[in-house]
Amino acid sequence: MLRKTLTSIQRRRQHFSSSSSSSQESESLYSFLKPSLFSHKPITLTPSLSPPPQPSKALTHDQKASLESTLHLSLSTHNTDEAWKSFRSLVSASSLPQKPLLNSLITHLSESTTSPHRLKRAFASAAYVIEKDPILLDFDTLLTLLQSMKIAKAASPALALVKCMFKNRFFVPFDLWGGLVIDICRESGTLSSFLKVFKESCRVAIDEKLDYMKPGLEACNAALEACCRQMESLTDAESVIELMAVIGVKPDESTFGFLAYLYARKGLKEKIKEVESLMDGFGFANKRILYSNMISGYVKVGDLDSVSDVILHSLQGDCSFCEETYCEIVKGFIESKSVKSLARLITEAQRLESESIDIDVSVGFGVINACVKLGFSDKAHSVLEEMIAQGEEGTVGLGVYLPILKAYSKEYKTAEATQLVTEISSSGLQLEVEIYNALIEASMTNQDFVSAFTLFRDMREARAVDLKGSYLTIMTGLLENQRPELMAAFLDEVVEDPRVEVNSHDWNSIIHAFCKSGRLEDARRTFRRMVFLRYEPNNQTYLSLINGYVSGEKYFNVLLLWNEVKGKVSCVDAEKRSKLDHGLVDAFLYALVKGGFFDAAMQVVEKSQEMKIFVDKWRYKQAFMETHKKLRLPKLRKRNYKKMESLVAFKNWAGLST
């Protein structure tokens, strides 16, 4: 029957409802402009309990003009209550304002979605106009009202308004209102309520020969979705299909998908085969929507064997599923406590999947990723363990591991992640650099330095080409956590790896950190290691060491450092000659004066003069007075004549009296 319906267009009209069926509805939709359709109770279109008041005698021309003038002024000044009062007075006298004024009023009332009372008035006045003289109501006004109902999630009034239109033969083109009503019903979870107005619109289109009343494909699918997904009615679903044939709407993948869901839900596998065959006949090659709906139907009834069959069958057509479908699958298996079956499904899928398949579209990735997304991380582990227990360790693909690793990274379970990476590597699989980078960053954030080092080691052994990102992450993290000893050990380990770009800045960071924490001997050893490995110290290197030595009052070490720097700035070879800057001159002078090494201090002064570097003498006067105020030249002359000469030279340069 389905094949016959979809492949022929026969005008079968016995299924349509007649207009007489609605004649008993809604003798008074509006309860004389006091509608109760916006209550939380289901809408009923029965006659109002309170009859409309008896109309007063007809208005004179001047009276009507006066009320319309008041109505116009009230709308202009946004005086809604006064405008409504004027409108009621007109209606009570069986009169309506002029068309532009009437539409302005309804539009004004519709535009306040935050005021249910005003929206009620808009609905009531529109329904009244449709019953009395629908030609006065502009389509744009009707659309504004329906759009406001959509925002207000007022499904019942929207449907009542459409039924009022049909009852009074006010045939507004379906394309103008159909999509809005579908959205309103879908968002309120009452899509099945749309089915009646859908069928009535089809009846009008055929009986009145009005093509503009024909629902399009989107509306037909919405009606079918209501029949299949909400009502689960075979009879209603097949009646919608027949209507589609009569009005000439060609089905698409979603049409067949909804039918497949319903047939799977009812266990009608022969019908499903018929649907799949029909899809081929219509030329639809991609059956992802069909299979997804079948899976949903089978999950709903707990037929997990059929779910597995559909998934494995879909792989023959390179069909991949979305995250939503995988979440449905996982929920079904987990709720049925079928972890073993889920593991077996992944294993069988991996055998059928192409070796070149992208990891994130594999069944294994989809299932495990869904477990993680749903908060079933423990179940994801259970599936992995079950696959290994079934003797499939060698065939566990990366798609199974990656979601678990990402979950570990997000939850900062870095030790567990590192252990899993070790297992992955030992199985012969290779992770992408981005995965290593993310896990190393998580480890450093978690201050799990051991895991970070282990992951980086694994990364190097896996022959990853790009190590720069993770190298910088580790070095920066260790520096921020003031762990220079780990920085030094890490640098020693990777310094000869050509994939890692180690430069003087890295050594400087370690030296600075050691000096800052008062570990001057470690700083000195790191400096010697830096020089030994032929990394050129720069002014920043020396500044860190000088400041560290001054803090520890190791002035002799500053003197040794100056002798080293002096040789570099005095080098004959211009290319190898180092240059002093103001910061370095200042640091050396201050430290050497504090240490009493005036000969070296004057050497620094001489070099600064050669290089035209400005020196503020006041700072060194202060340093001298703080440290050597009681130093006596006669005593110094007897002990060390050369030192005395250097002291005199310094005092003369600094402007200190001898």
C-alpha positions as CSV (number, residue, x, y, z in Angstrom):
1,M,0.0,0.0,0.0
2,L,2.8,2.4,0.9
3,R,4.6,1.8,-2.4
4,K,1.3,2.4,-4.3
5,T,0.7,5.6,-2.5
6,L,4.1,7.1,-2.9
7,T,4.5,6.2,-6.6
8,S,1.1,7.4,-7.8
9,I,-0.9,10.5,-7.3
10,Q,-4.5,9.5,-6.8
11,R,-7.1,11.9,-5.6
12,R,-8.3,10.0,-2.6
13,R,-10.5,12.5,-0.7
14,Q,-12.5,10.3,1.5
15,H,-10.0,10.8,4.3
16,F,-10.5,14.5,4.5
17,S,-12.6,16.1,7.2
18,S,-15.5,18.2,6.0
19,S,-16.2,21.7,7.0
20,S,-19.4,20.6,8.8
21,S,-17.3,18.9,11.4
22,S,-16.1,22.2,12.6
23,S,-19.5,23.9,12.6
24,Q,-20.2,22.8,16.1
25,E,-17.0,24.5,17.4
26,S,-16.6,28.0,18.7
27,E,-19.8,29.8,18.5
28,S,-18.0,32.4,20.5
29,L,-14.2,32.3,20.3
30,Y,-13.6,35.5,22.0
31,S,-16.0,35.5,25.0
32,F,-16.7,39.1,23.8
33,L,-13.1,40.1,23.9
34,K,-12.3,38.4,27.2
35,P,-10.7,35.2,26.0
36,S,-9.7,32.4,28.4
37,L,-7.5,30.7,25.8
38,F,-4.2,31.7,27.5
39,S,-4.7,29.7,30.6
40,H,-2.5,26.7,31.3
41,K,-5.4,24.4,30.8
42,P,-5.9,22.7,27.4
43,I,-7.8,24.9,24.9
44,T,-11.5,24.1,24.2
45,L,-13.5,26.0,21.7
46,T,-16.9,25.6,23.4
47,P,-19.5,28.4,23.6
48,S,-18.6,31.0,26.2
49,L,-20.3,30.7,29.6
50,S,-20.8,34.5,29.6
51,P,-22.7,35.6,26.6
52,P,-21.7,38.8,24.8
53,P,-23.6,41.9,25.8
54,Q,-26.5,43.0,23.7
55,P,-25.3,45.6,21.2
56,S,-26.5,49.1,21.7
57,K,-28.2,51.1,19.0
58,A,-26.2,52.2,16.0
59,L,-23.8,55.1,16.3
60,T,-24.2,58.3,14.4
61,H,-21.5,59.4,12.0
62,D,-20.2,61.9,14.4
63,Q,-20.1,59.5,17.3
64,K,-18.2,56.9,15.3
65,A,-15.8,59.6,14.1
66,S,-15.2,60.7,17.7
67,L,-14.5,57.2,18.9
68,E,-12.1,56.5,16.0
69,S,-10.3,59.8,16.7
70,T,-9.9,58.8,20.4
71,L,-8.7,55.4,19.3
72,H,-6.1,56.9,16.9
73,L,-4.9,59.4,19.6
74,S,-4.7,56.6,22.2
75,L,-2.6,54.5,19.9
76,S,-0.3,57.4,19.1
77,T,0.3,58.1,22.8
78,H,0.5,54.3,23.6
79,N,-2.5,54.6,25.9
80,T,-3.5,51.0,25.5
81,D,-6.4,50.9,28.0
82,E,-8.0,54.0,26.5
83,A,-7.6,52.5,23.0
84,W,-9.2,49.3,24.1
85,K,-12.1,51.2,25.7
86,S,-12.8,53.0,22.4
87,F,-12.6,49.8,20.4
88,R,-15.1,48.1,22.8
89,S,-17.5,51.0,22.4
90,L,-17.4,50.6,18.7
91,V,-17.9,46.8,18.8
92,S,-20.7,47.2,21.3
93,A,-22.5,49.2,18.7
94,S,-21.9,46.5,16.1
95,S,-19.3,48.7,14.4
96,L,-15.7,48.4,13.5
97,P,-13.1,51.1,13.0
98,Q,-11.6,51.8,9.6
99,K,-9.2,49.1,8.3
100,P,-5.9,50.9,8.9
101,L,-6.9,51.9,12.4
102,L,-8.2,48.3,13.2
103,N,-4.9,46.7,12.0
104,S,-2.9,49.3,13.9
105,L,-4.8,48.4,17.1
106,I,-4.2,44.6,16.7
107,T,-0.6,45.2,15.8
108,H,-0.1,47.4,18.9
109,L,-1.6,44.8,21.1
110,S,0.4,42.0,19.6
111,E,3.8,43.7,20.0
112,S,3.9,43.4,23.8
113,T,4.9,39.8,24.3
114,T,5.6,40.4,28.0
115,S,2.0,41.3,28.6
116,P,-0.3,38.2,28.3
117,H,-3.3,40.5,28.9
118,R,-2.5,42.6,25.8
119,L,-1.9,39.4,23.8
120,K,-5.2,38.1,24.9
121,R,-6.9,41.2,23.6
122,A,-5.0,41.0,20.3
123,F,-6.2,37.4,19.8
124,A,-9.8,38.2,20.8
125,S,-10.0,41.3,18.5
126,A,-8.5,39.3,15.6
127,A,-10.9,36.4,16.1
128,Y,-13.8,38.8,16.2
129,V,-12.8,40.6,13.0
130,I,-12.3,37.2,11.2
131,E,-15.9,36.2,12.2
132,K,-17.4,39.6,11.3
133,D,-15.5,40.9,8.3
134,P,-12.2,39.1,7.7
135,I,-11.3,41.3,4.6
136,L,-10.5,44.0,7.1
137,L,-7.6,42.0,8.6
138,D,-4.2,42.4,6.8
139,F,-2.0,39.4,6.4
140,D,0.9,41.3,8.0
141,T,-1.2,41.9,11.1
142,L,-2.0,38.3,11.3
143,L,1.7,37.3,11.0
144,T,2.6,39.8,13.7
145,L,0.1,38.3,16.1
146,L,1.3,34.7,15.3
147,Q,5.0,35.7,15.8
148,S,4.1,37.2,19.2
149,M,2.3,33.9,20.1
150,K,5.4,32.0,19.1
151,I,7.5,34.1,21.5
152,A,4.9,33.7,24.2
153,K,4.7,29.9,23.5
154,A,1.0,30.2,23.1
155,A,0.2,27.1,21.1
156,S,-3.5,26.8,21.9
157,P,-4.5,30.3,20.9
158,A,-2.4,30.0,17.7
159,L,-4.2,26.9,16.7
160,A,-7.6,28.4,17.7
161,L,-6.9,31.4,15.5
162,V,-6.1,29.1,12.5
163,K,-9.3,27.1,13.1
164,C,-11.2,30.3,13.2
165,M,-9.8,31.3,9.8
166,F,-10.9,28.0,8.3
167,K,-14.4,28.1,9.9
168,N,-15.0,31.5,8.5
169,R,-13.4,30.7,5.1
170,F,-10.7,33.2,5.6
171,F,-8.1,31.4,3.5
172,V,-4.6,32.9,4.2
173,P,-1.9,31.3,2.1
174,F,-0.4,28.3,4.0
175,D,3.2,29.5,3.4
176,L,2.5,32.7,5.4
177,W,1.4,31.0,8.6
178,G,2.2,27.3,8.4
179,G,5.8,27.5,9.4
180,L,5.0,29.7,12.4
181,V,2.4,27.4,13.7
182,I,4.7,24.4,13.3
183,D,7.4,26.1,15.3
184,I,4.9,27.2,18.0
185,C,3.6,23.6,18.3
186,R,7.0,22.0,18.2
187,E,8.5,24.3,20.8
188,S,5.6,23.7,23.2
189,G,5.8,19.9,22.7
190,T,2.3,19.7,21.0
191,L,3.2,19.0,17.4
192,S,0.4,16.5,17.3
193,S,-2.1,19.4,17.6
194,F,-0.8,20.7,14.2
195,L,-2.1,17.6,12.5
196,K,-5.7,18.7,12.4
197,V,-5.0,22.1,10.8
198,F,-2.6,20.4,8.4
199,K,-5.4,18.1,7.2
200,E,-7.9,20.9,7.0
201,S,-5.6,23.0,4.9
202,C,-5.1,20.0,2.5
203,R,-8.9,19.6,2.3
204,V,-9.4,23.3,1.5
205,A,-6.6,23.2,-1.1
206,I,-8.3,20.3,-2.9
207,D,-12.0,21.1,-2.4
208,E,-11.6,24.8,-3.2
209,K,-8.9,24.2,-5.8
210,L,-6.6,26.7,-4.0
211,D,-3.0,25.7,-4.6
212,Y,-1.8,28.4,-2.2
213,M,-3.4,26.4,0.6
214,K,-1.3,23.3,-0.1
215,P,1.2,22.6,2.7
216,G,4.8,22.2,1.5
217,L,7.3,19.4,2.3
218,E,8.4,20.9,5.6
219,A,4.8,21.0,6.8
220,C,4.1,17.4,5.5
221,N,7.1,16.2,7.4
222,A,6.0,18.0,10.6
223,A,2.6,16.3,10.4
224,L,4.3,12.9,9.8
225,E,6.7,13.5,12.7
226,A,3.7,14.1,14.9
227,C,2.1,10.8,13.7
228,C,5.3,8.8,14.0
229,R,7.2,10.3,16.9
230,Q,4.4,11.6,19.2
231,M,1.2,9.7,18.4
232,E,2.9,6.5,17.1
233,S,-0.1,6.0,14.9
234,L,0.3,3.9,11.7
235,T,-3.1,4.9,10.4
236,D,-2.5,8.7,10.8
237,A,1.0,8.3,9.3
238,E,-0.2,6.5,6.2
239,S,-3.0,9.1,5.8
240,V,-0.4,11.9,5.7
241,I,1.5,10.0,3.1
242,E,-1.7,9.6,1.0
243,L,-2.3,13.4,1.4
244,M,1.2,14.1,0.2
245,A,0.5,12.0,-2.9
246,V,-2.7,13.8,-3.6
247,I,-1.3,17.3,-3.3
248,G,1.8,16.4,-5.2
249,V,4.5,16.7,-2.5
250,K,7.6,14.6,-3.2
251,P,9.0,12.9,0.0
252,D,12.6,13.4,1.1
253,E,15.0,11.6,3.4
254,S,13.2,12.9,6.6
255,T,9.9,11.6,5.3
256,F,11.3,8.0,5.0
257,G,13.1,8.5,8.3
258,F,9.9,9.2,10.3
259,L,8.3,6.1,8.7
260,A,11.3,4.0,9.5
261,Y,11.2,5.1,13.2
262,L,7.5,4.1,13.5
263,Y,8.0,0.7,11.7
264,A,11.0,-0.1,13.9
265,R,9.0,1.0,17.0
266,K,6.2,-1.4,15.9
267,G,8.6,-4.2,14.8
268,L,7.5,-4.1,11.2
269,K,10.8,-5.1,9.5
270,E,9.2,-5.9,6.2
271,K,7.8,-2.4,6.1
272,I,11.3,-1.1,6.7
273,K,12.7,-3.0,3.8
274,E,9.9,-1.6,1.6
275,V,10.9,2.0,2.8
276,E,14.6,1.4,2.0
277,S,13.6,0.1,-1.4
278,L,11.5,3.1,-2.1
279,M,14.3,5.4,-1.1
280,D,16.4,3.7,-3.8
281,G,13.6,4.3,-6.2
282,F,13.5,8.0,-5.4
283,G,17.3,8.2,-5.9
284,F,18.3,8.9,-2.2
285,A,21.8,7.4,-1.8
286,N,22.5,8.7,1.7
287,K,20.6,6.8,4.2
288,R,22.0,8.3,7.4
289,I,18.6,9.8,8.4
290,L,16.8,6.6,7.7
291,Y,19.2,4.5,9.8
292,S,19.3,7.0,12.6
293,N,15.5,6.9,12.9
294,M,15.5,3.1,12.8
295,I,18.0,3.1,15.6
296,S,15.8,5.4,17.6
297,G,12.8,3.2,17.1
298,Y,14.7,0.0,18.1
299,V,16.3,1.6,21.1
300,K,12.8,2.7,22.2
301,V,11.6,-0.9,22.3
302,G,14.9,-2.3,23.7
303,D,15.7,-4.3,20.6
304,L,19.5,-3.9,20.9
305,D,20.3,-6.7,18.5
306,S,18.5,-4.8,15.7
307,V,20.3,-1.6,16.7
308,S,23.7,-3.4,16.2
309,D,22.5,-4.9,12.9
310,V,21.5,-1.4,11.6
311,I,24.9,0.1,12.6
312,L,26.9,-2.7,11.0
313,H,24.7,-2.6,7.9
314,S,25.2,1.2,7.6
315,L,29.0,0.7,7.4
316,Q,28.6,-0.9,4.0
317,G,27.5,2.5,2.7
318,D,30.1,4.6,4.6
319,C,27.3,6.0,6.7
320,S,28.2,7.9,9.9
321,F,26.0,9.0,12.7
322,C,25.7,12.2,14.7
323,E,26.4,12.6,18.4
324,E,22.7,12.6,19.2
325,T,22.2,9.2,17.7
326,Y,25.3,7.7,19.5
327,C,23.9,9.1,22.8
328,E,20.6,7.3,22.1
329,I,22.6,4.1,21.4
330,V,24.7,4.4,24.6
331,K,21.6,5.1,26.7
332,G,19.9,2.0,25.4
333,F,22.8,-0.3,26.0
334,I,23.7,1.2,29.4
335,E,20.1,1.1,30.7
336,S,19.9,-2.6,29.6
337,K,23.3,-3.3,31.3
338,S,24.7,-4.5,28.0
339,V,28.3,-3.3,28.2
340,K,29.6,-6.6,26.8
341,S,27.3,-6.2,23.7
342,L,28.4,-2.6,23.3
343,A,32.1,-3.7,23.3
344,R,31.3,-6.4,20.8
345,L,29.6,-3.9,18.6
346,I,32.6,-1.7,18.5
347,T,34.9,-4.6,17.8
348,E,32.8,-5.8,14.9
349,A,32.4,-2.3,13.5
350,Q,36.2,-1.9,13.5
351,R,36.6,-5.0,11.4
352,L,34.2,-3.5,8.8
353,E,35.5,0.1,8.9
354,S,38.0,1.2,6.3
355,E,41.6,1.6,7.5
356,S,41.6,5.1,6.2
357,I,38.5,6.2,8.1
358,D,38.7,9.4,10.1
359,I,39.0,8.6,13.8
360,D,36.1,10.9,14.8
361,V,33.6,9.2,12.5
362,S,34.4,5.7,13.6
363,V,31.8,3.8,15.6
364,G,34.3,3.3,18.5
365,F,34.8,7.0,18.8
366,G,31.1,7.7,18.5
367,V,30.1,5.3,21.3
368,I,32.9,6.2,23.8
369,N,32.5,9.9,23.1
370,A,28.8,9.6,23.8
371,C,29.6,7.8,27.1
372,V,31.8,10.7,28.1
373,K,29.2,13.3,27.0
374,L,26.5,11.6,29.0
375,G,28.7,11.5,32.1
376,F,29.2,7.7,31.9
377,S,33.1,7.9,31.9
378,D,33.2,4.8,34.1
379,K,31.1,2.9,31.5
380,A,33.6,4.1,28.9
381,H,36.4,2.4,30.9
382,S,34.2,-0.7,31.3
383,V,33.7,-0.9,27.5
384,L,37.5,-0.6,26.9
385,E,38.3,-3.2,29.6
386,E,35.6,-5.5,28.1
387,M,37.1,-5.2,24.6
388,I,40.5,-6.2,26.1
389,A,39.0,-9.0,28.1
390,Q,37.4,-10.4,24.9
391,G,40.9,-10.7,23.5
392,E,40.7,-7.7,21.3
393,E,43.4,-5.5,22.7
394,G,45.3,-5.5,19.5
395,T,42.3,-4.2,17.6
396,V,41.2,-1.4,19.9
397,G,41.3,1.7,17.7
398,L,42.3,5.2,18.6
399,G,38.7,6.2,18.3
400,V,38.0,4.2,21.5
401,Y,40.9,5.8,23.4
402,L,40.6,9.5,22.4
403,P,37.3,10.4,24.1
404,I,38.6,8.8,27.4
405,L,41.8,10.8,27.1
406,K,39.9,14.0,26.4
407,A,37.7,13.3,29.5
408,Y,40.9,12.7,31.6
409,S,42.3,16.0,30.3
410,K,39.1,17.9,31.1
411,E,38.9,16.4,34.6
412,Y,42.7,16.8,35.2
413,K,43.1,13.1,35.8
414,T,46.6,13.4,34.4
415,A,48.1,10.3,36.1
416,E,45.4,8.1,34.6
417,A,45.8,9.8,31.2
418,T,49.5,9.2,31.2
419,Q,49.0,5.5,32.1
420,L,46.5,5.2,29.2
421,V,49.0,6.9,26.8
422,T,51.6,4.3,27.8
423,E,49.2,1.5,26.9
424,I,48.3,3.2,23.6
425,S,51.9,3.5,22.6
426,S,52.7,-0.1,23.6
427,S,49.9,-1.3,21.4
428,G,51.5,0.3,18.4
429,L,49.1,3.2,18.0
430,Q,50.3,6.8,17.6
431,L,48.6,9.8,19.0
432,E,48.4,13.2,17.3
433,V,50.6,16.0,18.6
434,E,47.6,18.0,19.6
435,I,46.5,15.3,22.0
436,Y,50.0,15.2,23.7
437,N,49.9,19.0,23.9
438,A,46.5,19.1,25.6
439,L,47.5,16.4,28.1
440,I,50.8,18.0,28.9
441,E,49.1,21.4,29.4
442,A,46.6,19.7,31.8
443,S,49.4,18.0,33.7
444,M,51.3,21.3,34.2
445,T,48.1,23.0,35.3
446,N,47.5,20.2,37.7
447,Q,51.2,20.5,38.9
448,D,51.7,16.9,37.9
449,F,55.2,17.4,36.6
450,V,56.0,13.7,36.6
451,S,53.2,13.0,34.1
452,A,54.2,15.9,32.0
453,F,57.8,14.6,31.7
454,T,56.6,11.1,31.0
455,L,54.2,12.3,28.3
456,F,56.9,14.4,26.7
457,R,59.3,11.5,26.7
458,D,56.6,9.3,25.1
459,M,56.1,12.1,22.5
460,R,59.8,12.1,21.7
461,E,59.9,8.3,21.4
462,A,56.9,8.4,19.1
463,R,59.0,10.6,16.8
464,A,56.6,13.5,16.9
465,V,58.0,16.2,14.7
466,D,56.6,19.2,16.5
467,L,57.8,19.3,20.2
468,K,58.0,23.1,20.5
469,G,54.6,23.7,22.0
470,S,54.8,21.2,24.8
471,Y,58.4,22.1,25.5
472,L,57.4,25.7,26.1
473,T,54.4,24.6,28.1
474,I,56.6,22.6,30.5
475,M,59.3,25.3,30.8
476,T,56.8,28.0,31.4
477,G,54.8,25.9,34.0
478,L,58.0,25.1,35.9
479,L,59.1,28.7,35.9
480,E,55.7,29.8,37.2
481,N,55.8,27.2,40.0
482,Q,59.4,28.2,40.8
483,R,60.9,24.8,40.2
484,P,64.3,25.7,38.6
485,E,65.9,22.4,39.5
486,L,63.3,20.6,37.4
487,M,63.8,23.1,34.6
488,A,67.5,22.3,34.6
489,A,67.0,18.6,34.7
490,F,64.4,18.8,31.8
491,L,66.7,21.0,29.8
492,D,69.6,18.6,30.2
493,E,67.4,15.8,28.9
494,V,66.2,17.5,25.8
495,V,69.0,19.9,24.9
496,E,70.5,17.7,22.2
497,D,67.2,16.9,20.6
498,P,67.1,18.8,17.3
499,R,63.3,19.0,17.4
500,V,63.5,21.2,20.5
501,E,64.7,24.8,20.0
502,V,66.7,25.6,23.2
503,N,68.2,29.1,23.3
504,S,69.9,31.4,25.8
505,H,66.6,32.6,27.1
506,D,65.8,29.2,28.5
507,W,69.1,29.0,30.4
508,N,68.5,32.6,31.6
509,S,65.1,31.6,33.0
510,I,66.6,28.8,35.1
511,I,69.5,31.0,36.3
512,H,67.2,33.8,37.3
513,A,64.9,31.4,39.1
514,F,67.8,29.9,41.1
515,C,69.1,33.3,42.0
516,K,65.7,34.6,43.0
517,S,65.3,31.6,45.4
518,G,68.9,32.2,46.8
519,R,70.3,28.9,45.3
520,L,73.4,30.7,44.0
521,E,75.6,27.6,43.7
522,D,72.9,25.9,41.5
523,A,72.7,29.1,39.5
524,R,76.5,29.1,39.0
525,R,76.5,25.4,38.0
526,T,73.7,26.1,35.4
527,F,75.7,29.0,34.1
528,R,78.8,26.8,33.6
529,R,76.7,24.1,32.0
530,M,75.3,26.8,29.6
531,V,78.7,28.0,28.6
532,F,80.0,24.4,28.3
533,L,77.2,23.6,25.8
534,R,78.2,26.7,23.8
535,Y,75.1,28.8,24.6
536,E,76.2,32.4,24.6
537,P,75.4,34.2,27.9
538,N,73.9,37.7,27.4
539,N,73.4,40.8,29.5
540,Q,70.3,39.2,31.1
541,T,72.4,36.2,32.2
542,Y,74.9,38.4,33.9
543,L,72.3,40.7,35.5
544,S,70.5,37.7,37.1
545,L,73.8,36.4,38.5
546,I,75.0,39.8,39.7
547,N,71.7,40.5,41.5
548,G,71.8,37.0,43.1
549,Y,75.4,37.5,44.3
550,V,74.6,40.9,45.7
551,S,71.6,39.5,47.6
552,G,73.9,36.8,49.1
553,E,76.8,39.2,49.6
554,K,79.0,37.1,47.3
555,Y,80.9,40.1,45.9
556,F,84.0,38.1,45.0
557,N,81.8,36.1,42.6
558,V,80.8,39.4,40.9
559,L,84.5,40.2,40.5
560,L,85.1,36.8,38.8
561,L,82.2,37.5,36.6
562,W,83.5,40.9,35.7
563,N,86.8,39.5,34.7
564,E,85.0,37.1,32.3
565,V,82.9,39.9,30.8
566,K,85.9,42.3,30.6
567,G,87.6,39.8,28.3
568,K,84.6,39.7,26.0
569,V,84.1,43.5,25.8
570,S,87.9,43.9,25.2
571,C,88.0,41.2,22.5
572,V,90.1,42.2,19.4
573,D,87.7,40.4,17.1
574,A,84.9,42.9,16.5
575,E,82.4,40.1,15.7
576,K,83.0,38.3,19.0
577,R,83.2,41.5,21.1
578,S,80.4,42.0,23.6
579,K,78.8,45.3,24.5
580,L,77.8,46.7,27.8
581,D,74.5,48.5,28.4
582,H,73.5,50.9,31.1
583,G,71.8,48.2,33.3
584,L,74.9,45.9,33.3
585,V,77.3,48.8,34.0
586,D,75.1,49.9,36.9
587,A,74.8,46.4,38.4
588,F,78.6,45.7,38.1
589,L,79.6,49.2,39.6
590,Y,77.2,48.9,42.5
591,A,78.3,45.3,43.4
592,L,82.0,46.0,43.0
593,V,81.9,49.2,45.1
594,K,79.9,47.3,47.8
595,G,82.5,44.6,47.7
596,G,85.4,47.0,47.9
597,F,86.9,46.0,44.5
598,F,87.7,49.6,43.5
599,D,90.2,48.6,40.8
600,A,87.6,46.5,39.0
601,A,85.0,49.3,39.6
602,M,87.3,51.8,37.8
603,Q,87.7,49.3,34.9
604,V,83.9,49.4,34.6
605,V,84.0,53.2,34.6
606,E,86.7,53.2,31.9
607,K,84.7,50.9,29.7
608,S,81.5,52.9,30.2
609,Q,83.3,56.0,29.2
610,E,84.6,54.3,26.1
611,M,81.2,53.2,25.1
612,K,79.6,56.6,26.1
613,I,77.3,55.1,28.7
614,F,75.9,57.6,31.2
615,V,76.6,56.7,34.9
616,D,74.9,58.3,37.9
617,K,77.7,58.8,40.4
618,W,75.3,59.5,43.3
619,R,74.2,55.9,43.5
620,Y,77.8,54.7,44.0
621,K,78.6,57.5,46.5
622,Q,75.7,56.1,48.6
623,A,77.0,52.5,48.2
624,F,80.5,53.6,49.3
625,M,79.2,55.5,52.3
626,E,77.0,52.6,53.4
627,T,79.8,50.1,53.3
628,H,83.2,51.8,53.5
629,K,82.6,54.9,55.6
630,K,85.2,54.0,58.2
631,L,87.9,52.9,55.7
632,R,91.2,54.8,56.5
633,L,93.7,55.5,53.7
634,P,96.9,55.5,56.0
635,K,96.1,52.0,57.2
636,L,95.2,50.8,53.7
637,R,98.5,52.4,52.3
638,K,100.6,50.3,54.6
639,R,98.7,47.0,53.7
640,N,98.0,47.3,50.0
641,Y,99.4,50.3,48.1
642,K,97.7,49.3,44.8
643,K,94.3,49.0,46.4
644,M,94.9,52.4,48.0
645,E,95.5,53.9,44.6
646,S,92.3,52.4,43.2
647,L,90.4,53.7,46.1
648,V,91.7,57.2,45.6
649,A,90.9,57.0,41.9
650,F,87.4,56.0,42.7
651,K,86.9,58.7,45.3
652,N,88.2,61.3,42.9
653,W,85.9,60.0,40.1
654,A,82.9,59.9,42.4
655,G,83.6,63.3,44.0
656,L,84.3,62.0,47.5
657,S,86.9,63.9,49.6
658,T,90.1,62.1,50.3
